Amino acid sequence: MLKSDYNAIESYMAECMNDSSHDREHVYRVLYGAMDIAENESCVDLDILTAACLLHDIGRAEQFADPKLCHAEIGSEKAYRFLLKIGWDEERAAWVKDCVKTHRFRSDCPPESIEAKILFDADKLDVTGTTGIARTLFYRGQVGDPLYSLNTDGTVSDGANDLAPSFFREYKFKLENVYEKFFTKRGKELALQRQKAAVDFYNSLLAEVSSEYKKGRELLERIVEE
């Protein structure tokens, strides 16, 4: 990729990113992870992959403003228009558009090209391990969600059957299951290296708050009369 193209794409990405959990550093981590994965694959178009990685989250602001919107769909259209604007031909701009459109975890539109699969895996890699924990806590805090919900008996829910959003629910719904969602061998290998740290964090937090609620409620019941 020409340096001028890289600089233009990078600058446009920076203009679009204003989310603490989906910020420019997330984009760079995805890009660097993708470069690692791509080294272990054949016939990867690195220009397409680089552009897709840099532009994959440029629709986040629109989704944050209106949660009904899909940032992958919005971002794919923005990426396509921008690449045409800076002189990319329609076929290659559409290739990047497809990668961006299919990178989302919650999607019925799976990636097909190797570049799209690498982007998907590199993006998911950033929700594994302690990095994934930290980013999820940032995001859930941004939208005002709690760490956990309570069961009807007042005990702390582990999140598995929760309907209301919380960090524990997001962990059980997404973070715990992401390790089986990788398309590339290298992507899965990198993810599994991080898995234990995430599991240990979740289990420790659940044990701490559950113990505190159990002991605290028992003590409170002794001093609060009917």
Stockholm file with secondary structure:
# STOCKHOLM 1.0

chainA/1-226         MLKSDYNAIESYMAECMNDSSHDREHVYRVLYGAMDIAENESCVDLDILTAACLLHDIGRAEQFADPKLCHAEIGSEKAYRFLLKIGWDEERAAWVKDCVKTHRFRSDCPPESIEAKILFDADKLDVTGTTGIARTLFYRGQVGDPLYSLNTDGTVSDGANDLAPSFFREYKFKLENVYEKFFTKRGKELALQRQKAAVDFYNSLLAEVSSEYKKGRELLERIVEE
#=GR chainA/1-226 SS CCHHHHHHHHHHHHHHCCCSSSSHHHHHHHHHHHHHHHTTSSSCCHHHHHHHHHHTTTTHHHHHHCTTSCHHHHHHHHHHHHHHHTTCCHHHHHHHHHHHHTCCSSCSSCCCSHHHHHHHHHHHHTTSHHHHHHHHHHHHHHTTCCSCCBCTTSCBCCSTTCCSCCHHHHIIIIITTGGGCCSSHHHHHHHHHHHHHHHHHHHHHHHHHHHHHHHHHHHHHHHCCC
#=GC SS_cons         CCHHHHHHHHHHHHHHCCCSSSSHHHHHHHHHHHHHHHTTSSSCCHHHHHHHHHHTTTTHHHHHHCTTSCHHHHHHHHHHHHHHHTTCCHHHHHHHHHHHHTCCSSCSSCCCSHHHHHHHHHHHHTTSHHHHHHHHHHHHHHTTCCSCCBCTTSCBCCSTTCCSCCHHHHIIIIITTGGGCCSSHHHHHHHHHHHHHHHHHHHHHHHHHHHHHHHHHHHHHHHCCC
//
